[in-house]
Amino acid sequence: MREERGISQLTLSQGAGFNDAFVGLVERPARREKYNLNHLNSIAKFLKCSIKDFLPDIPL
């Protein structure tokens, strides 16, 4: 969704109230940092969408 909207990692990090490098760290597959529900809620507020938009309809 971030890429579809043309939003940089830095812009999302700052807009959601995270450390400047946080989104970049989470998006690296080799890193252990991942989003939790609080992170997703902050991102949803920034992107003006629902937190449900980040979750699958059917459990994985």
N, C-alpha and C positions, 0 to 999 in steps of 0.2 A: 504494500500500500504506500509505503514511504517513497519508493522508487516511481510508482505510477503517478504520484502527485508531484514528482520532481523536487522532493525535499531532501536536503543533504543530511548526513548523519549528524553533523554538528548542529544544524538547525533543529532537528528533532530532539537531540539531547538537551539543548538549551531551552527549547519551547516546552518540554515536558518536565523541566526542572532537575535534570540529571547532570552529572559531571560531563564535561565536554566530550570525553572519549568513550562514554558508556555505550552508546548505541553501536559504535564501531567495534567495541569489544564483544558485545552480544552477537553481532552478526558474523563474527569469525567462528567457523565450526570447531576449530581446535581449542577455543577458549571455553572455560567452564561457566563463565557468566551467562546467565539467561534471565529473561524477564519473569517476574512474578506477577500476581494479580494486581498489586499496587502499581507496578510499573505500567502494566497494560491499561489500567484506569487513567493514569496520567497521560499516556499517549493518546487514548481515546478522547480525552478532554481537549488536548492540543489539536488533534485532527478533526474534531467535531463529528465523531462517529460513536457507535456503540462498542463497548468492550466485547460484545458477542461477535463482532466482525473479525476478531482475531482467533476465534475458537471454532473447531470443526463442529458440524451439525451432529455427526455420529462419532462416538468415542473411538480413539485410535487403538 
